[in-house]
Amino acid sequence: MCCFVQDRQAGDNNGNCNTPYDTDCLNADPADNTDICYVDMSRSPTSSRTEDGFSLFEGEQEGDSHCHGFAWADDSDDPSARFKANNLFYVSMYDHFTQRGYVRNVPGAPMCGCVEQVSLCLTSRSDHWDDFAFCTSHLYSFQQISYISFNMKHFKDACRQRADCTQIDINEKATFTFSDKNGLTAEYRTLDINFNACQGANNNNNDLKAHVKRLANQKKISIETRDEVDKIVVGKTYCREAIDSFLDEEGLMGKPACKYSSPQECGCKEVQQNDYRGTISKTASGKKCQRWDSQSPQAHTRTRENFSDANLVENYCRNPDGEPGGAWCYTTDPNSRWEYCGVEVCGFNQELTQFCSYEDNQADYRGTIAVTEGGLTCQKWTKQSPHTHTRTPEQYPDKGLGNHNYCRNPDNEDRAWCYTTDPGKRWDFCDVPKCPGSESARRLSKESTNVEETKGNLRGKH
């Protein structure tokens, strides 16, 4: 595969380079046929000139880019394998460099190279151009230039959405002769090589991903090779998932949508559960969800093409368009277009935090302790006597304040506290017990915590 990011040739109906060159072709773009999802520079140190680092391209941040590739059969006698060097020269040097004027690599990645048996799309290093020139003088003798098969480990560099592709169609005839002197010999009578747009599975032509799938369906390459290519050329609209998967492998994660975010289990109310990435596929009433890539029985516009960052996969509940009630789906019931799914809202386990706190600063506490650790009765948060203050339910919403005098921590003090009813003591900390168990018990998934057992353990103290 080759990927280019600049056009330097006018008048060929490819890219937007125009004359005069000094003004209209300085930073011209190629015809845009793909999205670059990310570049992992640590996997192509020769091209990136660095041992580590990566670039992420959200949305269309990478600008216009053009990728074009080809594939060949595992059988070395198959024409696609015998003449792969010819295809390489055609795609890289003739069709794109000479005919279209496409140049320059994706920053941090090589320009052309092999993609099979690696986890990301690949490009080659510029120091192989002499090898390609050698290819022209031995156009039909790939056996003599087999060293053009590049070292794969340097090309695991960038993840792409899609790529055009070219296949070779061969018409060859040979005459075989035998003599006592020379033995069996063969001489080409006809050898025509035609470079055409590749044929893909399901009539999806000129698409590298579909072409590789077709070769796998024809058993010309292994299923394992197909699957590895699928990790490199991820498919239209799947950049978001590719970037998230890469960050996960690197031990990195994006900013959570809320404090107790757990996208596989629940959705944050702050974003109407747009962050939910679990596998619930039934509505709250029990109806089966329709696949997002299906238009039956419900025709709709909530597709991956229109909402590419919403993770619209399978028939899992999602909220691509900000419905106020949270995650939802179209149903397979012709009489019920769509329904909410009843996905759990991320947050702490309020039933458990009526008795104890998981947070170090006890901001999650929602119990009824109403005396300070010194034994003073707390003042109601809605009262301004004996102490006037600004820690009111109106000023600190969603902090557990209300028309009560229970200990809370609305303003990130060290621990839960309250104003006191003693005019001589404005405020003091409260003695709130710490909840036992793991942090996962904070979330609404009550299976992770035995609430009744915890209640019993804490009743003796308060």
C-alpha positions as CSV (number, residue, x, y, z in Angstrom):
1,M,0.0,0.0,0.0
2,C,1.1,3.6,-0.7
3,C,-0.3,6.7,1.0
4,F,0.3,10.3,-0.3
5,V,-0.6,13.6,1.2
6,Q,0.5,16.1,-1.5
7,D,-0.2,16.7,-5.2
8,R,2.6,18.3,-7.4
9,Q,1.3,17.9,-10.9
10,A,-1.3,20.1,-12.6
11,G,-3.6,19.3,-15.5
12,D,-4.1,15.6,-14.9
13,N,-7.6,15.8,-13.2
14,N,-6.2,14.3,-10.0
15,G,-5.8,16.4,-6.9
16,N,-6.1,20.2,-6.8
17,C,-2.6,21.3,-8.0
18,N,-3.0,24.0,-10.6
19,T,-0.8,26.4,-12.6
20,P,1.0,28.7,-12.0
21,Y,2.9,26.3,-9.8
22,D,4.5,28.9,-7.6
23,T,1.2,30.0,-6.3
24,D,-1.4,27.3,-6.9
25,C,0.6,24.1,-6.3
26,L,2.7,24.8,-3.2
27,N,0.5,22.9,-0.8
28,A,-1.9,21.1,-3.1
29,D,-3.8,18.1,-1.9
30,P,-4.4,14.7,-3.6
31,A,-7.9,13.4,-4.3
32,D,-9.1,12.4,-0.8
33,N,-10.1,8.8,-0.6
34,T,-9.5,7.8,3.0
35,D,-9.1,8.9,6.6
36,I,-5.8,8.4,8.5
37,C,-6.9,7.3,12.0
38,Y,-3.5,7.4,13.7
39,V,0.2,6.9,13.2
40,D,2.3,4.9,15.7
41,M,5.8,6.3,15.1
42,S,7.5,3.7,17.4
43,R,6.7,1.1,14.7
44,S,8.4,2.9,11.9
45,P,11.6,4.4,13.4
46,T,13.4,4.7,10.1
47,S,10.7,6.9,8.6
48,S,9.7,8.8,11.7
49,R,13.3,9.2,12.9
50,T,12.2,8.7,16.4
51,E,11.9,5.7,18.7
52,D,8.5,6.5,20.2
53,G,5.4,8.7,19.9
54,F,2.1,8.7,18.0
55,S,-0.3,11.0,16.2
56,L,-4.1,10.8,16.5
57,F,-6.3,12.2,13.8
58,E,-9.8,12.9,15.0
59,G,-12.4,13.6,12.4
60,E,-10.8,15.1,9.4
61,Q,-7.8,16.6,11.1
62,E,-5.3,14.8,8.8
63,G,-6.6,16.7,5.8
64,D,-6.8,15.2,2.3
65,S,-4.9,12.0,1.8
66,H,-4.9,9.3,-0.8
67,C,-4.1,5.6,-0.2
68,H,-3.8,2.8,-2.9
69,G,-2.8,-0.8,-2.5
70,F,-2.8,-4.3,-3.9
71,A,-2.8,-7.9,-2.7
72,W,-1.6,-11.2,-4.0
73,A,-2.3,-14.9,-3.4
74,D,-0.3,-17.2,-1.1
75,D,0.4,-19.6,-4.0
76,S,3.7,-18.4,-5.5
77,D,2.6,-19.7,-8.9
78,D,-0.5,-17.5,-9.0
79,P,-0.1,-14.6,-11.4
80,S,-0.9,-12.0,-8.7
81,A,2.1,-13.3,-6.7
82,R,4.4,-13.8,-9.7
83,F,3.9,-10.3,-10.9
84,K,3.5,-8.4,-7.6
85,A,6.7,-6.4,-8.2
86,N,5.2,-5.1,-11.4
87,N,2.1,-4.1,-9.5
88,L,4.2,-2.4,-6.9
89,F,6.0,-0.4,-9.5
90,Y,2.8,0.5,-11.3
91,V,1.0,1.7,-8.1
92,S,3.8,3.6,-6.6
93,M,6.0,5.0,-9.4
94,Y,3.8,5.0,-12.5
95,D,0.2,5.5,-11.6
96,H,0.6,7.9,-8.7
97,F,4.0,9.5,-8.9
98,T,4.3,9.9,-12.7
99,Q,0.7,10.1,-13.8
100,R,-0.8,12.0,-10.9
101,G,2.1,13.7,-9.3
102,Y,1.3,12.4,-5.8
103,V,4.2,12.7,-3.3
104,R,5.0,13.0,0.4
105,N,4.3,10.5,3.1
106,V,2.0,10.8,6.0
107,P,4.3,12.5,8.7
108,G,5.9,9.9,10.8
109,A,5.1,7.0,8.5
110,P,6.9,5.6,5.4
111,M,5.2,6.1,2.0
112,C,4.8,2.5,0.5
113,G,5.1,-1.0,1.8
114,C,3.6,-4.4,2.6
115,V,0.6,-4.7,4.9
116,E,-0.1,-8.5,5.2
117,Q,0.8,-10.2,8.5
118,V,1.0,-7.0,10.4
119,S,-1.3,-5.1,12.7
120,L,-1.4,-1.7,11.0
121,C,-1.2,-0.4,7.5
122,L,2.3,0.0,6.1
123,T,4.4,2.0,3.7
124,S,7.9,1.7,2.4
125,R,11.1,3.7,2.8
126,S,12.4,6.0,0.2
127,D,15.7,4.2,0.0
128,H,14.0,1.4,-2.0
129,W,13.4,3.6,-5.1
130,D,16.6,2.2,-6.7
131,D,15.1,-1.2,-6.3
132,F,12.0,-0.1,-8.2
133,A,14.1,1.2,-11.0
134,F,15.7,-2.2,-11.3
135,C,12.3,-3.7,-11.5
136,T,11.6,-1.8,-14.8
137,S,14.5,-3.5,-16.6
138,H,13.4,-7.0,-15.4
139,L,9.7,-6.3,-15.8
140,Y,8.6,-10.0,-16.1
141,S,11.2,-11.7,-14.0
142,F,10.1,-11.3,-10.4
143,Q,12.1,-14.3,-9.4
144,Q,15.2,-12.2,-10.0
145,I,14.1,-9.3,-7.8
146,S,12.4,-11.1,-4.9
147,Y,14.5,-9.1,-2.4
148,I,11.9,-6.3,-3.0
149,S,9.8,-8.0,-0.3
150,F,10.4,-5.5,2.5
151,N,11.2,-6.1,6.1
152,M,7.7,-6.0,7.7
153,K,8.6,-4.9,11.2
154,H,9.4,-1.3,10.1
155,F,6.0,-0.7,8.5
156,K,3.5,-1.2,11.3
157,D,2.8,2.5,11.3
158,A,-0.6,3.9,10.5
159,C,-4.2,2.9,10.7
160,R,-6.4,3.9,7.7
161,Q,-10.1,3.8,7.0
162,R,-10.0,2.5,3.4
163,A,-7.8,2.4,0.3
164,D,-8.3,2.0,-3.5
165,C,-6.5,-0.9,-5.1
166,T,-5.2,-2.4,-8.3
167,Q,-5.1,-6.0,-9.5
168,I,-3.1,-7.5,-12.4
169,D,-4.9,-9.4,-15.1
170,I,-2.5,-11.6,-17.2
171,N,-2.8,-13.1,-20.7
172,E,0.2,-15.3,-21.3
173,K,1.1,-18.1,-23.8
174,A,4.3,-20.1,-24.0
175,T,5.9,-22.6,-26.3
176,F,7.5,-25.6,-24.7
177,T,10.3,-27.5,-26.6
178,F,12.5,-30.4,-25.7
179,S,15.9,-31.3,-27.1
180,D,18.7,-33.7,-26.0
181,K,21.0,-30.7,-25.8
182,N,18.9,-28.2,-23.9
183,G,16.3,-30.4,-22.3
184,L,12.8,-28.8,-21.7
185,T,12.7,-25.1,-22.4
186,A,9.9,-22.6,-22.5
187,E,9.6,-19.4,-24.5
188,Y,6.9,-16.7,-24.0
189,R,4.9,-16.1,-27.2
190,T,2.4,-13.7,-25.5
191,L,2.6,-11.9,-22.2
192,D,0.1,-9.1,-21.6
193,I,-0.1,-7.5,-18.2
194,N,-3.1,-5.3,-17.6
195,F,-3.5,-3.2,-14.4
196,N,-7.2,-2.8,-13.5
197,A,-9.3,-1.7,-10.5
198,C,-9.4,-4.6,-8.1
199,Q,-12.5,-6.8,-7.7
200,G,-13.9,-7.0,-4.2
201,A,-16.3,-9.1,-2.3
202,N,-20.0,-8.4,-2.8
203,N,-19.2,-6.4,-5.9
204,N,-17.4,-3.7,-3.8
205,N,-14.7,-3.0,-6.3
206,N,-11.6,-0.7,-6.1
207,D,-11.5,-1.2,-2.3
208,L,-8.5,-2.9,-0.8
209,K,-10.4,-4.3,2.2
210,A,-13.1,-5.8,0.0
211,H,-10.4,-7.2,-2.4
212,V,-8.6,-9.0,0.5
213,K,-11.9,-10.4,1.6
214,R,-12.6,-11.7,-1.9
215,L,-9.1,-13.4,-2.0
216,A,-9.9,-15.0,1.4
217,N,-13.3,-16.2,0.1
218,Q,-11.6,-17.8,-2.9
219,K,-9.1,-19.4,-0.4
220,K,-6.2,-17.7,-2.1
221,I,-5.1,-16.2,1.3
222,S,-5.7,-17.3,4.8
223,I,-8.4,-16.1,7.1
224,E,-5.7,-15.0,9.5
225,T,-4.2,-12.7,6.8
226,R,-7.6,-11.2,6.1
227,D,-8.2,-10.5,9.8
228,E,-4.8,-8.8,10.2
229,V,-5.5,-6.6,7.2
230,D,-8.9,-5.7,8.7
231,K,-7.0,-4.3,11.7
232,I,-5.0,-2.1,9.4
233,V,-7.7,-0.9,6.9
234,V,-10.5,-0.7,9.4
235,G,-13.3,0.3,7.1
236,K,-15.3,3.5,6.5
237,T,-16.5,5.3,9.7
238,Y,-14.5,3.0,12.0
239,C,-11.6,5.4,12.9
240,R,-13.2,6.2,16.3
241,E,-13.1,2.5,17.4
242,A,-9.5,2.1,16.0
243,I,-8.2,5.1,17.9
244,D,-9.9,4.0,21.1
245,S,-8.5,0.4,20.7
246,F,-5.0,1.8,20.1
247,L,-5.1,4.0,23.2
248,D,-6.4,1.1,25.2
249,E,-3.4,-1.0,24.1
250,E,-1.1,1.8,25.0
251,G,-2.6,2.0,28.5
252,L,-4.2,5.4,27.9
253,M,-7.7,6.5,28.1
254,G,-9.7,9.6,27.2
255,K,-11.3,11.9,29.7
256,P,-14.3,10.1,31.3
257,A,-17.7,11.6,30.7
258,C,-18.4,11.7,34.5
259,K,-16.7,10.9,37.8
260,Y,-17.8,7.3,38.0
261,S,-17.7,6.5,34.3
262,S,-17.8,2.9,33.3
263,P,-18.8,2.8,29.6
264,Q,-19.2,-1.0,29.4
265,E,-21.6,-1.0,32.4
266,C,-23.4,2.3,32.5
267,G,-23.8,5.7,30.9
268,C,-23.2,9.1,32.4
269,K,-26.2,11.4,32.8
270,E,-24.0,14.4,32.1
271,V,-23.9,13.3,28.4
272,Q,-27.3,11.6,28.3
273,Q,-25.5,8.2,28.2
274,N,-23.8,9.0,24.9
275,D,-20.7,7.4,26.4
276,Y,-22.3,4.0,26.9
277,R,-20.5,1.2,25.1
278,G,-22.0,-1.9,26.6
279,T,-23.9,-4.7,24.9
280,I,-27.5,-4.3,26.1
281,S,-29.7,-4.9,23.1
282,K,-33.2,-4.9,24.5
283,T,-35.4,-2.0,25.5
284,A,-36.6,-1.4,29.0
285,S,-39.9,-3.1,28.0
286,G,-38.1,-6.1,26.6
287,K,-38.3,-5.4,22.9
288,K,-35.4,-6.6,20.7
289,C,-33.3,-3.8,19.2
290,Q,-32.9,-3.4,15.4
291,R,-29.3,-3.3,14.0
292,W,-28.1,0.2,13.3
293,D,-27.0,-0.9,9.8
294,S,-30.4,-2.2,9.0
295,Q,-33.3,-0.1,7.6
296,S,-36.0,-2.7,8.4
297,P,-38.5,-2.6,9.9
298,Q,-37.6,1.0,10.8
299,A,-36.0,3.2,8.2
300,H,-33.8,5.8,9.8
301,T,-30.9,8.3,9.5
302,R,-29.1,7.3,12.7
303,T,-26.3,5.5,10.8
304,R,-22.6,5.2,11.2
305,E,-22.1,7.5,8.2
306,N,-24.1,10.3,9.9
307,F,-22.9,9.6,13.5
308,S,-19.4,8.1,13.1
309,D,-18.3,8.7,16.7
310,A,-21.4,7.2,18.3
311,N,-20.2,3.5,18.2
312,L,-23.3,2.3,16.4
313,V,-22.4,-1.3,16.3
314,E,-24.6,-4.4,16.1
315,N,-27.9,-3.7,17.8
316,Y,-26.6,-2.3,21.0
317,C,-28.3,0.5,22.8
318,R,-26.7,3.9,22.2
319,N,-27.6,7.6,22.2
320,P,-26.1,9.1,19.0
321,D,-28.4,12.2,19.0
322,G,-28.6,13.3,22.6
323,E,-32.1,12.0,23.5
324,P,-32.7,13.3,27.1
325,G,-33.7,9.9,28.5
326,G,-30.4,8.2,27.7
327,A,-29.5,5.2,25.6
328,W,-32.1,3.9,23.2
329,C,-32.6,1.8,20.1
330,Y,-35.0,1.2,17.2
331,T,-37.0,-1.9,17.8
332,T,-37.7,-4.9,15.6
333,D,-41.4,-4.4,16.4
334,P,-43.0,-2.7,13.3
335,N,-45.5,-1.1,15.7
336,S,-42.9,0.4,18.0
337,R,-40.4,2.6,16.3
338,W,-37.9,3.2,19.2
339,E,-37.7,2.9,22.9
340,Y,-35.3,3.7,25.8
341,C,-33.2,0.8,27.1
342,G,-33.1,1.5,30.8
343,V,-29.3,1.5,30.9
344,E,-27.9,2.1,34.4
345,V,-26.8,5.6,35.1
346,C,-23.2,5.8,36.3
347,G,-22.7,7.1,39.8
348,F,-22.1,5.9,43.4
349,N,-24.3,3.3,45.0
350,Q,-26.6,5.7,46.9
351,E,-28.2,2.9,48.9
352,L,-24.8,1.9,50.3
353,T,-23.5,5.5,50.8
354,Q,-26.4,6.1,53.2
355,F,-24.3,4.4,55.7
356,C,-20.7,5.0,54.8
357,S,-18.3,6.7,52.2
358,Y,-16.0,5.4,49.5
359,E,-14.5,8.8,48.7
360,D,-11.4,9.9,50.6
361,N,-13.0,13.3,51.1
362,Q,-16.4,11.7,51.7
363,A,-18.1,13.8,49.0
364,D,-20.2,10.7,48.1
365,Y,-21.8,10.4,51.6
366,R,-25.6,10.6,51.6
367,G,-26.5,9.3,55.0
368,T,-28.2,10.9,58.0
369,I,-25.4,11.6,60.5
370,A,-26.2,15.0,61.9
371,V,-23.7,15.6,64.6
372,T,-20.0,16.6,64.4
373,E,-17.2,14.5,65.7
374,G,-17.2,16.8,68.7
375,G,-20.8,16.0,69.5
376,L,-22.4,19.2,68.3
377,T,-25.7,19.2,66.5
378,C,-25.6,20.3,62.8
379,Q,-27.4,23.3,61.4
380,K,-29.8,22.8,58.5
381,W,-28.2,23.7,55.1
382,T,-31.3,25.8,54.3
383,K,-31.0,27.9,57.5
384,Q,-28.8,31.0,58.0
385,S,-28.9,31.0,61.8
386,P,-26.9,30.9,64.0
387,H,-24.3,30.9,61.1
388,T,-24.9,32.7,57.8
389,H,-23.2,31.0,54.8
390,T,-23.2,30.4,51.1
391,R,-23.2,26.5,51.1
392,T,-26.9,26.3,50.1
393,P,-28.6,23.8,47.9
394,E,-29.0,26.4,45.2
395,Q,-25.3,27.3,45.1
396,Y,-24.2,23.6,45.3
397,P,-26.7,21.5,43.4
398,D,-26.1,17.7,43.2
399,K,-24.0,17.8,46.4
400,G,-26.6,16.1,48.6
401,L,-27.7,19.4,50.3
402,G,-31.3,20.0,51.2
403,N,-33.7,20.9,53.9
404,H,-31.8,18.8,56.4
405,N,-28.8,19.0,58.7
406,Y,-27.0,15.9,57.5
407,C,-23.2,15.9,57.2
408,R,-22.0,16.6,53.6
409,N,-18.9,17.8,51.8
410,P,-20.1,20.2,49.0
411,D,-16.9,22.2,48.6
412,N,-14.1,19.6,48.6
413,E,-13.0,19.9,52.3
414,D,-10.9,17.1,53.7
415,R,-14.0,15.2,55.0
416,A,-17.7,15.5,55.4
417,W,-18.7,18.4,57.7
418,C,-21.5,20.7,58.7
419,Y,-22.3,24.1,60.3
420,T,-23.2,23.7,63.9
421,T,-26.0,25.0,66.0
422,D,-23.5,26.3,68.6
423,P,-22.9,30.1,68.0
424,G,-19.4,29.7,69.3
425,K,-18.4,27.0,66.8
426,R,-19.1,27.8,63.1
427,W,-18.4,24.4,61.6
428,D,-16.7,21.1,62.3
429,F,-15.9,17.7,60.6
430,C,-18.2,14.7,61.1
431,D,-17.3,11.1,61.9
432,V,-18.4,9.3,58.8
433,P,-17.3,5.6,58.5
434,K,-15.5,4.3,55.4
435,C,-17.2,1.7,53.2
436,P,-15.6,-1.7,52.9
437,G,-14.9,-3.4,49.6
438,S,-13.6,-2.4,46.2
439,E,-14.1,0.8,44.2
440,S,-16.4,-1.0,41.8
441,A,-19.0,-1.0,44.5
442,R,-19.4,2.8,44.0
443,R,-21.2,2.2,40.8
444,L,-24.9,1.4,40.5
445,S,-24.2,-2.3,39.8
446,K,-25.4,-3.6,43.1
447,E,-24.1,-7.1,42.4
448,S,-20.6,-6.0,43.3
449,T,-21.5,-5.1,46.9
450,N,-23.6,-6.9,49.6
451,V,-25.5,-3.9,50.8
452,E,-27.4,-5.6,53.6
453,E,-24.2,-7.1,55.0
454,T,-22.6,-3.6,54.9
455,K,-25.6,-2.1,56.7
456,G,-25.3,-4.6,59.4
457,N,-21.6,-4.0,60.0
458,L,-22.1,-0.3,60.3
459,R,-25.3,-0.1,62.5
460,G,-23.3,-0.8,65.6
461,K,-21.2,2.4,65.2
462,H,-24.0,4.8,64.2
